[in-house]
């Protein structure tokens, strides 16, 4: 095995391993999100502050139990100050579980992790194949 093909195999294997770990995390995140969707309650909320622009609002809502909750929403959302929004939360922990009821806010993390995992995995497989092919073509023929 040449040094170049050995490095390609190493980098490819590392990328495949990284991609696999990310894909496993994405599967667990999807399962957790699916459970959240099944168990969460939807209530109206309002954007009260734009901390770091329209993608990082602070949202206030009142739980069905009457508790007023304010939480920072990050990620794949685009809102304006004072805008009315829907919020999903788990009754056991409204502040920690609250998310805007939008596709990006709910599924964005799982899709991003899964997408990165797929890219790492596929690029790693390509690098592995290339390294193995170079290694095989660089071998001396077997003596007969």
N, C-alpha and C positions, 0 to 999 in steps of 0.2 A: 504494500500500500504506500503510495507516495504521500508526501507531507500535505500537498494540496488536496488530494482526494480524501485523506484522513480528516483534514479540517472541514471539508464539505460534509462528510458523514457526521462529524461531531456537531456542527452547526445545524444541520438538518434534523438530527435526533433531538437536540435541545429545543428547536422550534416546534417539532411535533409534540414533545412532552409539554411545553408551555401551552400550545394550542389545545391539547387534550385536557389539561387542568382547567383552562378557561371555559371550555365547552361543558365540562362537568359542573363548574360553578354556575354556568348559565342555565343548565337543566334544573339545578336546585333552586335558583332564583325564580325560574318559571313556575315551579311547583309552589313555592312560597307566595308568589304573586297570585296564582290561581286560588290558593286558600284565602288570601286577603280579599280577593274579589267576592268570594262566596260568603265570607263572614262580616264584611265591612258594611257600614251604614253610610248613606249619602245624605248630606245636609247642605243648605246654602251657606256660602261664605262670602267674604269681601276682601279685596286687596287693599291693605291699609298703608303699605310702604313698599317702595322699590329700592331695596338695599343696594344692589349692584346692577341696576338696570332692569329692563322688563323680563329678564329670564330668571331673576332671583327675588321674587316678591315675598313679603310677609303677609300672611293671610289670617283673618280672624273668622271664627265660626263658633256657634253655640251647639253643644251636644244635645242629644235628646233628653239627657238628664238635667239640662240647664246650666252646665259648666261652660264658661266663656274660655276659649282656647285661641292663642295666637302662636303661629309656627312659621318658620322660614321654609319656603318651597324652592327647591333648586331644580335645575335641569331643563328638560326639553319642554318649556312652557314659554308663552309670550303673552303678557297681560299688561293692562294699564292701571294706573292708580284709581281706586274707587270702583273698579270693575267687579261685578257680581260673578262668582264662580261656584261650582259644585265641589264639595270636599268629601272624600271617603275617609273613614276612620274606624278603628276597632274600639268597641266600648271599653275594653280592659285597659287601654292606653291611648287615649285620643291624641295627646300631643306628640307622642313618639311614632304613631302609626299614620298620622294624617298625610294625605296626598290629594292634590287636585284630581278631579275625576276626568282626566284627559288621557288619551292613549300614550303620549310621550311621557307624562309624569308617572304613569303606572307601569308601562312595559319598557320604557327607555333603557333602564339599566340592564335588563336581561338581554335585550336586543344588541346593545353595545358590547357587552361581554361575549355574547355568542358570536357576533360578527368578528370581533378581534380574535376569538378562538379559532374560528373557521379560517381566517386569513393566515394566522400563525401555522395552523395545521397543514393547510394546502401548500404554503411556501416551504415548509419543512419537508414535506413529502417530495416536492420538486428538487430541493437541495439534496436530500438523501439519494434519490434516484440518480441525479447527476454525479454525485460523489461515488456511488457504487459502480456506475457505468465507467467512470474514469479509472477507478481502481481495477476493474476487470480488464479494461483495454491495456493497462500498463503492466500487467503480469507477463512474466516470461512463459512461453509455451511449455507444457509438461514434457519431460524427457520420455522418449519411448524406447 
